[in-house]
């Protein structure tokens, strides 16, 4: 395996060869067992030559992989120690702790390459989660959008971007052409890049085209060439060496050999990235506060109330209703691929932005479809991923198509009702967004426009009676209108979802509620000793009863409706649980507190949870 630090800008090159251990039958000398060779500087290459290296590899590489070291001349060693004062200062300074740096200051590394070389697999390996879809489709492209994540490679932290496969000869206006244009726009704001190739197929003509494309669109970036899927050549040293030498034709320096699937070669990638990232962070931290000050700011940030924490917003809906267009409108940039084609989005794309001083994480999901048992491939994986992202979100934005509503004369299809009910069952805040209202404009559609705006909120309330007061927003994402209204409703719903009410306030409210409820039989009336909130996100309350009885469903619905009306909690699910306080013979006065404490501890089996 070959890995090196860039030889440009006066930095020394460390060129290590991951070779095979020679058979003891071939040579019995001590140097042939586990010799270690290292050479520093590019002069060794000039003196030996590529042809000589190729012949040496073919004659010496045998069975088990080992690191070798080659002796260097005194001239190379003297060059290594002769540093300028500026370089000596950088070497002697305190190492940068990437774990203490604000995420907004971290460098960005983009993974680029032709289709089906393992970019998404490497992305998942770096972020240590299976977020990007990975599926072997040589004739198709699974990834179409730019995914962002926080990479954790040893003690390194950086933002990593997964991109779509590049095909420079794609037809103008096609999906591949649009993804290449979007990748170029994001790459212009990126500091570093990893150029991924498939070592099994050797240097493909498309790899050379991608190299030319990188020089054209990112001339200031010197990418790290990584030969992925190297585990397939561990028994063929000659092929391995030839592939490594062939990869240097790209002109980006010596490659490193990795395996995103198995994790091999991550140390080589770490050694290649670290000096580059450290050099970048030195410049960034010189213009900003120190890393210790950034760490203190992050610590203070963790102490704010729950409603000020980062908001997780998932955009869900059926295919081709404008979810990706809405995400681009909220971000105010072309971040995800949009177009008239249905099912364009496959990966759930996560993006971060700031809105009025609040951090918001947006997740654009693939079109929600009913999964068929026999359905396999990227479509099936997209459905599973959309469902997982719905459960991770704090607020769910359900997008509807105004034109389809007008044609079908109904607000929600079965699939959309399933989405809304699942969001409520999971305890998430719900906001309904009716998109494409621009298609109902004009004198001919003016009556239809008004009917849609009046009928949709009423019908949604009938279809989802579990939650009252669901906010409905009418927008046109393609025209860029409605961003402020959508975010206002989303933040308002999130703050309600995080609301906490004091026990004293709730018990004062309970007295008023009990007085205005009409009881048919006062003797059969269930007595609530006190009412308290035990958690938020979503608001969850506990009613402590004076006897071993249960509140009726009608009474619970009455309490829920009163909570929503009196505390303005519409649009979010509310959970009410019941516990009873057992009676103690002769117990009064100070023993009441003891009995309540015992009830809280020992009545878990009598708990009843109602989701409303």
N, C-alpha and C positions, 0 to 999 in steps of 0.2 A: 504494500500500500504506500502511496506517495502522499506526503502532506508537507506543506511548507508555509512559511510566513511570506508575505509579498516581498519581492526583491526590489520593489520600487521605492522611491523617496529615501534612499540611503539605508533602509532597514536590512539587517543581515538575514540571509536565507538559511533556514534549518531544513535540510532535505533528508528525511528518514525513509528508508526502504524497508517495507514489511515483506520480508522474504521467507523462504522455507528452510527449515533446518536440513542440513545435509545428512545423508546416511552415513552411519559410522563405518560401513563397509567401503565407502568411497574414499574416506580420508580419516585417519586416526589421530591426526594432530590436534593439539589443544585449540588452535585457532579456528578449526573447521567445526567444532562442536557447537558453541554458541558465541561466535565472534560478534562484536558490536561495532558498526562503522558509522561515523558521522562526518559530514563535511559541511563547512560553513563558507558561504560566499559562492558566487557564480563562476569563479575562476576554475573550479574543478570540472565543471561542465565543458568549459572551453578547452581544457587540456586533454580530457579523455575523449569527448565527442559522443554523439548519439549512437553511431555504429558500434563503437567499442562497448558501450553500456549494454546494447542489445545482445551482443555476443556473450558478454559476461553473464547476463541474466540466464540465457539459454543453457549455459554450461554449469552454473552453480546452484540454481534454484531446485530444491527437491521437495520433500514431503510436508513437514510441519512448519507453520509460519513463525518467523522470529524477526526481531529488529536487529539490523547489522549497523556497524559504525565504521566508516572509512577514515583513515588518518588524513590530516590536512597539513599543508605546508605552514612554515613559520610566518610567511607573508599573510596567509588568511587569518591566522590567530592574531597577528599584530593589528590587522584591520578591525577585528572584532573588538579589541580593547581600546582602539583609538577613537574616542567619542568626542564630539563637540561639547562645550559646557552646557548647552541647552539640552542635549540628549542625556548627559550625565545627571542633570537635574530631574528629568522625567523618570529615569531609572531609579533614582534614590528616593523619590517621593513616596508618600504613604499609598499603599494599594487602595484602589477604589472598591468600596463595598456596594455592589449593584443592588443588594437587597434593601438598602436604606434610601435609595434614590426615588424621588417621585416618579410615578409611572409616565407622567406627561413629559418628563425630561429624558426618558430612556431612548436610545437609538432604535431605528427601525430597519429590519432586515427582510427583504422580499425574496421568496423562493420562485424562480422562473425556470422555464424549460419547455420542451415540446410535450405534446400530450402523452400520458401513460408512462411517465418515468418515475413516479412515486412522490410527487410534490406534496400531495395531501397526506400521505403516510409519514413523511418527514415532519410536516406541520403538526400532526398528532403526537409524534414522538417528542417534539420540542415543548409543546404545551402540556404534555403528560395526560392528555385526555383524548378520547375518541370523538372529536367534534366534527371534523371534516369527513364527508362520505368517501369511502375507499371501495372501489369496485373495478375489477379487471374488465375494461371495455376498450379493446384496441381500436374499434371502429367508431367510437363515440367519445364524448367529453363529459365526464361526470361533473367536474368543477367548472362553473361558468362565472362566478362572482369572486370578488376579493374578500377573503376571510381574514380577520385580525385576531390575534391572541397574544398572551404574555408567555414568552419562552423562558424555560428554566433549564439551563444547561450548566450543571455544576453550580458554581456560585455566580454565574452570569445571569443577568436578567435583561431582556430586550423585547421589543414588540416585533412579532413575526407576522408576515402577510403571506397567505397562500393564494396563488394566482391561477388563472385558467391556462391550459396548454396553448402555446403560441404556434400558429401556422401563418407564416408571413405571406404566403401565396393565396390566402383566402379571398373569396369573391367579395367585392365591395358591397357593403350593406348586409352581408350574411352575419350569422351569429358569431362565427369565428372572427370576422373582421371587427365587429363591435367589441368583443372581449379583448382583442389586441389593443384597440384604441383606449379602452378603459384601463388596461394594465399599464399602458404608456403614461397615462395621466397620473396614476398613483405612483409609478416608479419615479416620476420627476420629483416627488416629495419624499423619496426614500434615500437613506444614507448608504446602505450596503445591500448586497444581493448575493444569493447562492444560486449558481448556475448548475442545475441538476441534469445529468445524463445517465443513460442506461448502459452499464458496463457489459451486459450480456450481448447486446447488439453491436457494440463498438461505436465508433463515431458515425452517427447517422447524418445524411445530408441536411436533414431538418435542424440538427444541432448546429451546423455551421451557419445556417440561415438565422437561427436565433442569436448566435454570436454577432453576426452583422447587425441584426436588429438592435441588440444591446448597445453596440458602439454608436448607433445612430440616435437612439432615444435616451441613452444614459451615458454620455461620454465621460462624465465625472466619476462614474462608479467602476471600480475594478473588481468584478465578481470573483467569488471563490468557486472554482470548478469542483464539483463533488460527483464521484462515480458511484451511483447508487446500485443496489442489488449485487454488491461485491461478494456476498456469501456464496453465490453460485459458482465462483471461480476459485474456491479455496483449494481445490485439488488439481488445478491446472495453472501452475506458476507462469509458464510461458505465455499463455493467453492473457494472464493478468498483467504481466509486464508490458506486453505489446499494446494492450488497451490503454495503460497509463501513459506510454510514450505517444500513442496516437492522439490522446486527449490534449496534449500540449500544442497540437496544431491550431487549436482555437485561439491561442495567443494570450491567454489569461494566466499564465504561470503553471506551476506543477499542480496536478489534481490531488485530491484526497479521496480515499476509498472508504465508503460508508455502506451501511445497510439500515435503512429506515425501518424495515420490518423487524429485524432482530436486535437493533441497537448497537451493532458493531461499528467502530470507527467514530463514535461520538467524542472520544477524547481527542482524536485528531482534529475534528471540527472545532472543538473547544480551543485548542491551541492555535488554530488559524484565526478564530474570531476574536479572541481575547485582546491581543495588542491593538487591533483595529478599533474595537469598542472602547478600550481604555483611552486611546488617543482622542477619540471623539468626545468622551465624557470629560476629559481634562479641559477641553475648550469650552464645553457647555457649562461646567461648574465654575470656571473662571468668570464667566459673565453672569452667573446666578449665585445664590447663596450656597454654602457648603453642604456636603451630604448630611452632616449631623443636623443642620438646621432644617433640611428637607425631611429628615426622619422625625424631628420634633413636631413639624407641621402635620405630618401624617398621624402622629400619636394624638394630637389635639383634635384632629378631624374625627377620630373614632369616638370622641366623647359627646358629640352632638346628639340631639334627639332623633328618634327613628324616622320621623317624617322628612328629615334632611339628608338621610342616607341615600346613596345612588338608587335610582329608580330603574327597575327592570320592566321594559315594555315589549310585549310580544304582539306582532301584527299578524293576524290569522284570517283565513277566509278561503273560499273556493278558488279554483284557478281562474286567472285572467280577470280579477275584479279590481286590480290596481294597487296591490300591496307594495310591490317594489317601487312603483312611482310615488306612492305615499312616503316610503322611506327616504327616497332621494329628495322629496320636498322638505321633509323634516330636517334632513342633514344639510340641505341647500347645496348639494353637490351630486354629481353622477357617480354614485358609489356602487350601485348594483345594476345589472343588465335589465333593460326594459324593452318591450316590443309587443307587437300584436299577437305573437305566438302564445298559445296557451301552454301552461306548464313550463315556462322558461326558467323559473327558479327551481333548483334541485336542492342545493345546500341551504341550511338555515344560516343566514348571514347575520353576524353580530357586529354592531358598530356603536361607538361611544361619541357623545357630543355634549356640550354644555348649553343649558338653557336657563337663563336668568339666575346664574350662579349655582345651578343644580346639575349634578352629573346624571345623565340619562343613558342607559344601555338599551339600544334598539335591536330587536331580533326580527328579521324578515323571514318568515317561514314559507315553505313550499305550499302549493295549493292543497287544501284539505280534501282528500278523497277517501271513500270507504275502501279499506284494504281487502283485496280478494285473496283467498287462501292460496291459490296457485300463482299469484303474482310475485315475481322475483325481480331482482335487479335494482337499479338506482331509484326507480319509482317507489318500490316497497320500502327502501331505506329512508327515503324522504318523508314518507308518511309517519314512520316511527320517530324520526327526528323531530317532526313538527309537534307530535304529542308530548315528547319530553320537554321541549322548550315552552309549551303551554304551562306545564306544571312548575317550571322554574320561574315564571314571570310573576311580577307583583300585580300588574294591570294588563288585561287582555283587550286589544283593540280589534273588534270584529268588523271586517270591511264587507260591505254589501254593494251590489251593482244597481244603481238607480234605474238604468235602462231595462234591466231584466225585471226589476220590481214592477215597472210600468207595463211591461208586456205580459207578465204572468199574473198580475193583479194580486200579488201576495208578497209580503215583505221578506220572508225567510223560507228557504228550502229545508228539507230534512237534514242535510249535512250541516247547515248553519245553525239549526236548532241544537244539534248534537254538540257543536263547538261551544255554544253559549251555556248549555246545561253542564257540560264538563267543566268549564271555567268556574261556574258557580259551585259545583260540587267540590272542586279543589280549593275553594275559599279565596278566589282571586277577584279583584275588582274588574268590572266589565264596562267598556265604552263601545257603543255601536257607531260606526262611521259609514255613512251612505255616500259613496264615491260616484263620479261621472255625472254629477248634476248638470254639467255644461251641456249634455246631450238632450236635456229637457227644456232648454231655453228657447225663446222665440214666441211669436204670437200664437202659433199653432199648438204648442205644448204648454202654454201658460196655465191652462186649467189643470192639465195633468201634473204640472210642477207643484201646484198648490195641494192637489189631492195626495201626492206622495208625501209631502212634508207633514200633512195632517194624519194620514193613515198609518205611517210606519211606527211612530212611538206607541200608538194605541195597540197595534197588532203585536208588537214586541212584548208589551206588558201582558197581553193575553197568552202568548206562547210561553213566556218565562214568568210565571206568577211567583216563583220563589223569591225574586228580588224586585222590589218596587223602586221606581224612580231611576231607571237605567238611562243615563244621558245618551242622546242621539244627536250626532253632528252631521250636517250636510255640507259636502265640500266638492271641489274639483281639483284633484291632485295634479292633473296634467297641466293645468293653468297656474299651478303654484299657489292657489288660494286656499285658505283654511288652516294654515299652519298654526297661527296663534290660537285659534278657537280649539283645535284638537289638543294642543299642549295644555291649554287652560283647563279643559275638562279632564285630561289625564292626570294632571297634578292635583286637581281638586279631589278626584276619586282616590288617588294615592294617599292624600292627607287624611281623608275619612277612613281609609283602610288602616292607617297607623294610629287612629285616635285612641286616647286613653282617658277614661272618666274616673273621677275619684269616687270612693265608696260612699262618702257623705253626700255627694251630689246625687248619686244614683238612688240612695234611700229617700232623700227628699222628693225626688221624682216619683219613686214608687208609691209614696203616700198619696200624691195627687192622682196617680193613675188608678189606684185601688178605689179612691173615692168617686171617680166618674164612671166606674164599671158597674153595670146593672147586674145584681146577683138575684137569681130566682129564689135560692134557699141560702139564707145567711148562715145557717147551721152547718151546711155542707161545704162552705167556703174554705178553700185551702189557704192556710196562713203562711206567708213568706216572712221569715224572721228578718232577713236582710238580703240585699242584692248587691253583687260586686262584680267587677271586671277582672278576670284572671290573666288575660293576654290580649294583645292586639295582633293585627296582620293575619287574619281578619279579627275584628272585635269579638271576643268570646266572654260570655257572662255566666255566672253561677247563681242560681236561686237556692238559698238555704231554707228548707221547709221545716215547719214546727212539728210535723208528724210524719210517720212513714207512709206518705201518700205520694201520688204523682199528679203533676199539673196536666190538665187535659190539653189536647192539641189546639182546641179553640182558644184556651187561655194563653198558650204560648204564642199563637198567631197575634193575639191582642197585644201582648207585651212587645212583640217584635215590631208591629205596626206603630205602636206608641214610641218606641225607641227611635225609629226612623223619622217620624214626624217631629218629635220634640228636640232631637239632637241633629237633625239634617244628615241622616246616614243613608240616603237613597243611593242606589247603584252598587252597593257592596253587600256581600252575604254576612249575616249575623248568626252566631251560634249561641244557643242557650242550653246550659246543662243544669241538672237538678241534683241536689244533695239534701239529706235530711239531718236534723240535729236530734239525736235520741234523748228521750226524757230520762232524768235521773230522780229516783224517789227522794223526796225531801230536799231536792236540790234547788237552791235559790241563791240569789246574791252572787257571791264570788265564784260559785260553782258553775255559773252559766258559761263563763269564759272557758272553763275546763271542758265542759261538755261540747262546746262548739269546736274546740281544738281536737277532741277525740273524733268528732264527726268528720272533720276535714281529712283526718288521717285514715280512718277505718271504714269509709263508706264508698270505696271505689266501685264495688260491685253493684251498688244501687244507682250509679250514675246513668243518666239518660241524656243523650246528645241529640239535639234537633237542629238541622240545618235549614235556615230560612233565608 
